């Protein structure tokens, strides 16, 4: 980030969050923070980002009242690593959760040594809660989320297509974890209702809420009021419910009188899976280094602080949320923690250039892509069930994503100097992150692979 942009945005944020000397109004307290994280929502599933099939009037209105980041990347193209990256501000390979997703009999989990957003905000007196999908470890020390700085948790341990599945509730300071049966069509509604009650109970103090919806991940379970209401089948019906939840959330904040002191961020953990729209971006969830798996909607809204109606193309990532939230809370980033994320306050408040010189893209624990503001370099693609390194074929994939967002045409031969620079960046990232890779794949995936191979025989 240019120093001029940083100073400008910091001054603007300070002016908006600090009371004017001499006025009778009390000092503005630290802002509330809400992150709404969808599961497998595509870039093209939201009207404000070009979607036309599913109507999302509430999210579109949120975008009109805030800022849209058009080039925002989820921390990974799969669920578990993406959620680890968002909560810690670190590339997920650093946390040990960069490989695939946590399965039912998988004993991996987010290490207690990792500092989450909830941990980071506790020194500033924040009440913290997570409602919805966790998927960062349900066996051993990582479970429940109240061990990671959250005061309250109500939700599910992993994706709602995994069984057995129960709802769980836990509170910090108690060893009791209550379990409840799952009613699939009402899951999202239950997550929202618990979040709303928490917000009401903590409206007089700063709070952090992660509302981690488990939709529109397959299989979809539309709640009856939304069932059959769109032309996009059950998937569209569920997205319509998500949109309704966003409308209710913003209305609740206004009714409580805390709307202008609450930063609300809306995004997705990765791109769409078998259903959903990438809006023309190449590939989908888990699809290697192309944008369809990573680039997702991102909207931030805080009236009076974040200007309305702004669309910003500065590159950003889910790993930026932790340092940005700390900046909004008026506190430094966690001490002694190596963060990969950057504070994007200036991007949100003043539309500044990205603080990132580059964003590294991983497929599992492999570095497969580098994104700068204009360019994208990819080292391998999936072909007939295998990851094919293009370098072995003497071919380079360099894309001018500002002019070719679909990543359809490599311009490596047209811009050889750029290709050489981007390849050097990718090679350096591979070397930097190589020490963090597992020596072997987690045992649960060895068993799964053996099962798949047997099924194919």
C-alpha positions in Angstrom: 0.0 0.0 0.0 1.3 3.5 -0.7 2.1 5.4 2.4 -0.1 8.3 1.2 -3.1 6.0 0.9 -2.5 4.5 4.3 -2.3 7.9 6.0 -5.4 9.1 4.2 -7.5 6.1 5.1 -6.3 6.0 8.7 -7.1 9.6 9.2 -10.5 9.2 7.7 -11.3 6.2 9.9 -10.0 8.0 13.0 -12.2 11.0 12.2 -15.3 8.9 11.7 -14.8 6.8 14.8 -13.6 9.5 17.2 -15.9 12.0 18.7 -15.3 15.7 18.1 -13.9 17.5 21.1 -16.3 19.9 22.8 -19.5 18.1 21.8 -21.8 16.6 24.4 -22.2 13.3 22.7 -20.4 10.4 24.5 -17.4 8.8 22.8 -18.3 6.2 20.2 -17.5 2.8 21.5 -15.6 0.2 19.6 -17.6 -0.9 16.6 -19.5 -4.2 16.5 -18.3 -6.7 13.9 -20.4 -9.2 12.0 -19.1 -11.6 9.4 -21.7 -13.5 7.4 -20.0 -16.4 5.7 -21.9 -18.5 3.2 -20.9 -22.0 2.2 -20.2 -22.5 -1.6 -22.0 -19.3 -2.7 -20.8 -18.4 -6.3 -19.7 -15.0 -7.5 -22.6 -14.9 -10.0 -25.3 -15.9 -7.4 -25.6 -12.3 -6.2 -27.3 -9.6 -8.3 -24.8 -6.9 -7.4 -22.0 -9.0 -8.8 -23.7 -9.7 -12.1 -26.1 -12.4 -11.2 -29.4 -12.4 -13.0 -31.1 -15.8 -12.3 -31.6 -15.4 -8.5 -33.0 -12.2 -7.0 -31.0 -10.9 -4.1 -32.5 -7.5 -3.3 -31.3 -7.3 0.3 -27.7 -8.1 -0.5 -27.9 -5.8 -3.5 -29.1 -3.0 -1.2 -26.4 -3.7 1.3 -23.9 -3.3 -1.6 -25.5 -0.1 -2.6 -25.1 1.2 1.0 -21.5 0.0 1.3 -18.6 -1.2 -0.7 -18.2 -4.2 -3.1 -14.8 -5.8 -3.6 -14.8 -7.2 -7.1 -11.4 -9.0 -6.7 -11.8 -10.6 -3.3 -10.3 -14.1 -2.9 -11.4 -16.7 -0.3 -8.3 -18.0 1.5 -8.7 -21.4 -0.2 -10.9 -23.2 -2.8 -12.2 -25.6 -0.2 -14.1 -25.2 3.1 -11.8 -26.1 6.0 -8.7 -24.3 4.8 -10.7 -21.3 3.8 -12.3 -21.0 7.3 -9.0 -21.4 9.0 -7.5 -18.6 6.9 -10.3 -16.3 7.6 -10.3 -16.7 11.3 -6.5 -16.6 11.7 -5.3 -14.1 9.0 -2.8 -16.7 7.8 -2.5 -18.9 4.8 -4.1 -22.2 6.0 -1.0 -24.2 5.3 0.6 -22.5 8.3 -2.2 -23.8 10.6 -1.8 -27.5 9.5 -5.2 -27.3 7.8 -4.2 -26.8 4.2 -5.1 -30.3 3.0 -8.6 -31.1 1.9 -11.4 -30.8 4.5 -11.9 -32.3 7.9 -13.9 -35.5 7.7 -16.1 -37.2 10.3 -13.4 -39.5 11.6 -10.6 -37.0 11.1 -8.8 -35.9 14.2 -7.2 -32.7 12.8 -8.3 -29.4 14.1 -7.3 -25.7 14.4 -4.4 -25.6 16.9 -5.1 -23.8 20.1 -2.0 -21.8 19.6 -3.6 -20.1 16.6 -5.0 -16.6 17.4 -8.5 -16.3 15.9 -10.5 -13.1 15.4 -12.4 -13.9 18.5 -9.2 -14.3 20.5 -7.8 -11.0 19.1 -10.9 -9.0 20.1 -11.2 -10.3 23.6 -8.6 -7.7 25.1 -10.9 -4.9 23.9 -13.9 -6.3 25.8 -15.8 -7.9 22.9 -18.5 -10.4 23.4 -17.9 -13.1 20.8 -20.0 -15.8 19.2 -20.1 -18.2 16.3 -23.4 -19.4 14.9 -23.5 -22.0 12.2 -20.9 -24.2 10.6 -17.5 -24.7 12.3 -15.5 -27.3 10.3 -12.2 -26.7 12.0 -12.1 -29.8 14.2 -14.6 -31.7 16.2 -12.4 -34.4 17.9 -9.9 -33.6 20.6 -8.6 -30.2 21.7 -10.0 -28.2 18.8 -13.6 -28.7 19.8 -15.8 -26.9 20.6 -15.2 -23.3 19.2 -15.4 -21.8 22.7 -11.8 -23.0 23.1 -10.8 -20.5 20.4 -12.0 -17.2 21.9 -15.8 -17.6 21.3 -18.1 -17.0 24.3 -20.9 -18.8 22.7 -21.3 -21.4 19.9 -24.5 -22.8 18.4 -24.1 -24.8 15.2 -22.8 -27.9 13.4 -19.3 -29.3 13.5 -18.9 -29.7 9.7 -20.9 -29.5 6.4 -24.5 -30.5 6.5 -24.0 -33.2 3.9 -21.8 -35.1 6.4 -23.3 -37.7 8.7 -23.9 -38.3 11.5 -24.9 -34.7 12.1 -26.2 -32.9 15.3 -26.6 -29.4 16.4 -24.4 -28.4 19.3 -24.4 -25.5 21.9 -21.5 -24.5 24.1 -20.5 -21.6 26.3 -17.1 -20.5 27.5 -16.3 -21.5 31.0 -18.4 -24.6 30.8 -17.4 -28.2 29.8 -21.0 -29.0 28.9 -21.7 -29.3 25.1 -25.3 -29.9 24.5 -26.5 -31.8 21.4 -29.8 -31.4 19.5 -31.3 -33.2 16.5 -31.1 -31.5 13.2 -34.1 -30.3 11.2 -32.4 -29.5 7.9 -34.9 -27.1 6.4 -34.8 -24.8 9.5 -31.0 -24.9 10.0 -30.2 -21.4 8.5 -33.2 -19.9 10.4 -32.0 -21.4 13.7 -28.5 -20.0 13.1 -29.9 -16.6 12.4 -32.3 -16.6 15.4 -29.5 -17.5 17.8 -27.3 -14.7 16.3 -30.2 -12.2 16.6 -30.7 -13.1 20.2 -27.0 -12.7 20.9 -26.9 -9.3 19.2 -30.0 -8.1 21.2 -28.4 -9.3 24.5 -25.1 -7.6 23.8 -26.3 -4.4 22.1 -24.8 -2.2 24.9 -21.2 -3.6 24.4 -19.0 -4.3 21.4 -19.6 -7.7 20.0 -18.2 -10.0 17.2 -20.5 -12.4 15.5 -19.6 -14.9 12.8 -22.8 -16.1 11.2 -21.5 -19.1 9.3 -24.4 -20.3 7.2 -24.1 -23.9 6.0 -26.0 -23.0 2.8 -26.1 -23.1 -0.2 -23.9 -26.1 0.1 -25.5 -29.3 -1.4 -27.8 -30.8 -0.6 -30.2 -27.8 -0.4 -33.0 -27.9 2.1 -35.2 -24.8 1.4 -37.4 -23.7 4.2 -41.1 -23.9 3.2 -41.7 -20.1 2.8 -38.9 -20.1 0.2 -39.4 -23.5 -1.5 -40.2 -23.2 -5.2 -40.0 -19.4 -5.2 -37.1 -19.0 -7.7 -36.4 -20.3 -11.2 -33.1 -21.8 -10.0 -34.5 -24.8 -8.2 -33.7 -25.6 -4.5 -30.3 -23.9 -4.8 -31.9 -20.6 -5.8 -34.6 -21.0 -3.1 -31.9 -21.3 -0.5 -30.0 -18.3 -1.8 -33.3 -16.4 -1.6 -33.5 -17.4 2.1 -29.9 -16.2 2.7 -30.9 -12.9 1.1 -33.9 -12.6 3.4 -31.7 -13.3 6.4 -29.4 -10.4 5.4 -32.4 -8.1 5.1 -33.6 -9.1 8.6 -30.1 -8.7 10.1 -29.7 -5.1 8.8 -33.2 -4.2 9.8 -32.5 -5.5 13.4 -29.4 -3.4 13.6 -31.4 -0.3 12.7 -34.2 -1.2 15.1 -31.6 -1.5 17.9 -30.0 1.8 17.0 -26.6 0.3 16.4 -26.6 0.3 12.6 -24.0 3.0 12.2 -21.6 1.4 14.7 -21.7 -2.0 13.2 -19.4 -3.3 10.4 -21.1 -6.0 8.5 -19.2 -8.1 6.0 -20.9 -10.6 3.7 -18.9 -13.2 1.7 -18.4 -17.0 0.9 -15.9 -19.6 1.9 -15.2 -20.6 -1.7 -16.8 -20.7 -5.1 -19.8 -22.9 -6.1 -19.6 -26.7 -6.2 -21.9 -28.6 -8.6 -24.5 -25.9 -8.6 -24.3 -22.1 -8.6 -22.8 -19.5 -10.8 -19.2 -18.3 -11.2 -20.4 -15.4 -13.5 -18.0 -16.7 -16.2 -15.0 -17.2 -13.9 -13.1 -20.4 -14.9 -13.5 -23.6 -12.9 -15.4 -24.1 -9.6 -14.8 -25.1 -6.0 -11.7 -27.2 -5.7 -10.8 -26.6 -9.3 -7.1 -25.8 -9.1 -5.8 -22.3 -9.4 -8.5 -20.6 -11.5 -10.7 -17.9 -10.1 -14.0 -19.7 -10.1 -13.0 -21.6 -7.0 -11.6 -18.6 -5.0 -13.1 -15.4 -6.2 -16.4 -14.8 -4.3 -18.7 -11.9 -3.5 -17.6 -9.5 -0.7 -19.6 -6.7 0.6 -18.8 -4.5 3.6 -21.2 -1.9 5.1 -20.9 0.5 8.0 -23.0 3.7 7.5 -21.1 6.9 8.0 -17.7 5.1 7.9 -17.8 3.1 4.7 -19.0 5.3 1.8 -22.1 4.0 0.0 -22.2 2.7 -3.5 -18.5 2.1 -4.1 -17.1 -0.7 -6.2 -13.4 -1.4 -5.7 -11.2 -3.7 -7.7 -8.2 -3.7 -5.4 -7.2 -7.3 -4.7 -8.0 -8.6 -1.2 -8.4 -11.9 0.6 -10.2 -13.5 3.5 -6.9 -13.6 5.3 -7.2 -9.8 5.5 -10.3 -9.8 7.7 -8.5 -10.4 11.0 -6.0 -7.4 10.7 -8.8 -5.2 9.3 -11.2 -6.0 12.2 -8.4 -5.2 14.6 -7.9 -1.9 13.0 -11.6 -1.1 13.2 -11.6 -2.1 16.8 -8.7 0.4 17.4 -6.2 -2.2 18.5 -3.0 -3.6 17.0 -2.9 -7.0 15.3 -1.9 -9.9 17.6 1.6 -9.6 18.8 4.1 -12.3 17.9 1.9 -13.8 15.1 3.1 -13.9 11.6 0.1 -12.7 9.6 -0.2 -13.1 5.8 -3.3 -10.9 5.8 -3.1 -7.1 5.5 -5.3 -4.3 6.9 -7.6 -3.3 4.1 -9.3 -0.5 6.0 -8.1 2.0 3.4 -9.5 -0.1 0.6 -12.9 -0.2 2.3 -13.0 3.4 3.6 -11.4 5.3 0.7 -11.1 2.8 -2.2 -7.3 2.8 -1.9 -4.9 0.5 -3.7 -4.4 -2.9 -2.3 -1.8 -3.4 0.4 -1.0 -6.7 -1.3 1.7 -6.9 -3.9 0.5 -10.4 -4.5 -1.9 -13.1 -3.3 -0.8 -16.7 -3.2 -3.3 -19.4 -4.3 -3.1 -22.9 -2.9 -4.7 -26.1 -4.1 -4.5 -28.2 -1.0 -0.9 -27.5 0.2 0.5 -26.8 -3.3 1.1 -23.3 -4.5 -0.7 -23.2 -7.8 -1.2 -19.6 -8.6 -0.1 -16.0 -8.0 -2.4 -13.0 -8.4 -1.2 -9.4 -8.6 -3.4 -6.5 -9.4 -3.3 -7.1 -13.1 -1.8 -10.5 -13.7 -2.5 -14.1 -12.8 0.0 -16.9 -13.2 -1.0 -20.6 -12.8 1.4 -23.5 -12.7 -1.0 -26.5 -13.2 -4.5 -27.5 -14.2 -6.7 -30.5 -13.6 -6.9 -32.8 -16.6 -8.5 -36.3 -16.6 -8.3 -36.7 -12.9 -4.8 -35.5 -12.4 -3.0 -32.2 -11.7 -0.9 -31.5 -14.8 2.1 -29.2 -14.4 2.1 -27.0 -17.5 5.8 -26.4 -17.3 6.4 -30.0 -18.2 4.7 -29.3 -21.5 6.8 -26.2 -22.1 3.7 -24.0 -21.7 3.1 -21.0 -19.4 -0.3 -19.8 -18.2 -0.2 -16.0 -17.7 -3.6 -14.2 -17.7 -4.3 -10.5 -17.9 -7.3 -10.8 -15.5 -8.2 -7.1 -15.8 -9.0 -7.7 -19.5 -9.7 -11.4 -19.5 -11.4 -12.3 -16.1 -12.4 -15.7 -17.5 -8.8 -16.7 -17.8 -9.3 -18.0 -21.3 -6.2 -16.7 -23.1 -2.6 -17.0 -21.9 -0.5 -13.9 -22.8 2.8 -15.4 -21.7 4.3 -15.0 -25.1 3.0 -11.4 -25.5 4.5 -10.4 -22.1 7.6 -12.6 -21.6 9.0 -10.3 -18.9 5.8 -10.4 -16.9 5.7 -14.1 -17.3 9.2 -14.5 -16.0 8.5 -12.2 -13.0 5.3 -14.1 -12.1 7.0 -17.4 -12.4 9.7 -16.2 -10.1 7.1 -15.1 -7.6 5.4 -18.5 -7.8 8.7 -20.4 -7.4 9.6 -18.3 -4.4 6.2 -18.9 -2.8 6.6 -22.7 -3.4 10.0 -22.6 -1.6 8.7 -20.4 1.3 5.8 -22.7 2.1 7.4 -26.0 1.4 8.5 -26.5 5.0 4.8 -26.3 6.1 3.6 -29.2 3.9 2.6 -32.5 5.5 5.2 -35.3 5.0 2.3 -37.5 4.1 -1.4 -37.1 3.5 -3.7 -37.4 6.6 -4.6 -41.1 7.3 -8.3 -40.6 6.7 -7.7 -39.7 3.1 -5.5 -42.8 2.5 -8.6 -44.9 3.5 -10.9 -42.8 1.3 -8.6 -43.2 -1.7 -8.4 -46.9 -1.3 -12.2 -47.0 -1.2 -12.6 -44.9 -4.3 -10.0 -47.1 -6.2 -12.0 -50.2 -5.1 -15.2 -48.7 -6.4 -13.6 -48.0 -9.8 -12.3 -51.6 -10.2 
